[in-house]
C-alpha cells in the first residue's frame, strides 16, 4: 500500500508547510494599504440641546 510509505509524502508535507509559513505571509504582508486612516481633528464639536415644544 503506497499510502503507508512516508518517504515521499512526509517530505512533500514538510516542504509545503515551509512554503506556507515563509513565502506566502511575506507576500501578503508586503502589500500596502492605499486607504490609510486619517486622524480626526481633536476639536470638540459644539452640540446644542434640543428644544422640545411640549
GROMACS elastic network, one bead per residue, 0.5 to 0.9 nm:
[ bonds ]
;  ai    aj funct       b0    kb
    1     4     6  0.60213   500
    1     5     6  0.75087   500
    2     5     6  0.53512   500
    2     6     6  0.85504   500
    3     6     6  0.75301   500
    3     9     6  0.83479   500
    5     8     6  0.74334   500
    5     9     6  0.75890   500
    5    10     6  0.89309   500
    6     9     6  0.54031   500
    6    10     6  0.54112   500
    6    11     6  0.81117   500
    7    10     6  0.59391   500
    7    11     6  0.67037   500
    8    11     6  0.54503   500
    8    12     6  0.62912   500
    8    13     6  0.87721   500
    9    12     6  0.50313   500
    9    13     6  0.61074   500
    9    14     6  0.86119   500
   10    13     6  0.50183   500
   10    14     6  0.61517   500
   10    15     6  0.86080   500
   11    14     6  0.51166   500
   11    15     6  0.61025   500
   11    16     6  0.84164   500
   12    15     6  0.52684   500
   12    16     6  0.59862   500
   12    17     6  0.86249   500
   13    16     6  0.51733   500
   13    17     6  0.62887   500
   13    18     6  0.86578   500
   14    17     6  0.52836   500
   14    18     6  0.61916   500
   14    19     6  0.87062   500
   15    19     6  0.62209   500
   15    20     6  0.85887   500
   16    19     6  0.51635   500
   16    20     6  0.61912   500
   16    21     6  0.86670   500
   17    21     6  0.59482   500
   17    22     6  0.84003   500
   18    21     6  0.52272   500
   18    22     6  0.59907   500
   18    23     6  0.79193   500
   19    22     6  0.53986   500
   19    23     6  0.53137   500
   19    24     6  0.67788   500
   20    23     6  0.61672   500
   20    24     6  0.54750   500
   20    25     6  0.73537   500
   21    24     6  0.65714   500
   21    25     6  0.64983   500
   21    26     6  0.87961   500
   22    25     6  0.61295   500
   22    26     6  0.66290   500
   23    26     6  0.55631   500
   23    27     6  0.64291   500
   23    28     6  0.88773   500
   24    27     6  0.51655   500
   24    28     6  0.61887   500
   24    29     6  0.86197   500
   25    28     6  0.50421   500
   25    29     6  0.59428   500
   25    30     6  0.83029   500
   26    29     6  0.52344   500
   26    30     6  0.59414   500
   27    30     6  0.51359   500
   27    31     6  0.71566   500
   28    31     6  0.60165   500
   29    32     6  0.78859   500
   33    36     6  0.60418   500
   35    38     6  0.87880   500
   39    42     6  0.87435   500
   40    43     6  0.87676   500
   41    44     6  0.84876   500
   44    47     6  0.89390   500
   48    51     6  0.89990   500
